[in-house]
Amino acid sequence: MQLARFDIRPRRSRLFYTVRVFSTKASMHEYARRHVGRGLGRKYRGLASAWVKQRYVGGRWRRRNHAGGILLVRRHMGVEIISHECAHLALAWAERVRVNPLTPSKGLKVSSENERFCYALGELVAATYRELWRRKLVA
């Protein structure tokens, strides 16, 4: 059974991601099989998927801002799982907005692209926890 659904996004980004929280691992796996695809295995306790959806408007294809999602199980929503799944989405976000988080630093100064990626990751994790807290799904 799905307990919650909400959207998160890095600040100053038009792209957003949908988080869905399930009551059991079995219900999350069933949802994933129907909406993500088969062959995912049975051991995962969280799942992140990124995509590029397009629509035809005004004679041309335009990318949609809904760029992915995370599936979580209430019993397994620790910081490790949530940050892990948000990291997948942050990497997909970086690829989509053309940010290279592996841009080398110069001496002690961290590259601006590396910094931008890290802020986006932190914002996704914070937004997820904020919504889970607001809905009383985490203590």
C-alpha positions, 0 to 999 in steps of 0.5 A: 500500500502506498503511504505517501507521494510528494515531489522534491527538487533541487533549489533553482531547478525546474526539474522535479522528482516524485517520492513514493513511500510504501508500507511493505517491501512487497508493495514497493516491488509490485509497484516497481514491476508495474511501473519501472520494469521487470528484472529488478531482483528482490533484495532492494529496499529503495529504488531511484529511476530517472527519465526524460519525458517529452511532449509535442507542443507547437510543432516541436518536442519539448522535455518535461520537467518531471525527471524521475522518482524514488520508491521507499519502504517505511521500515527501511527509510534510514539516512543511508537508503534515502541519501543513496537513492537521492544520489542516483537522482542527483547524478541524473540531474547533473547529467541533464543540466550538464554539470560535471561533478568530477571537474577537477579542483584547483588546489584548495578551491573546489570546482564550481560544478562539484559544489553545484552537484553537492548542493543539489544532492543535499537539497534533494536529501533535505527535501525528502526528509522534510516531507517525511517528517511533515507527514510523520513517517520518520522520527 
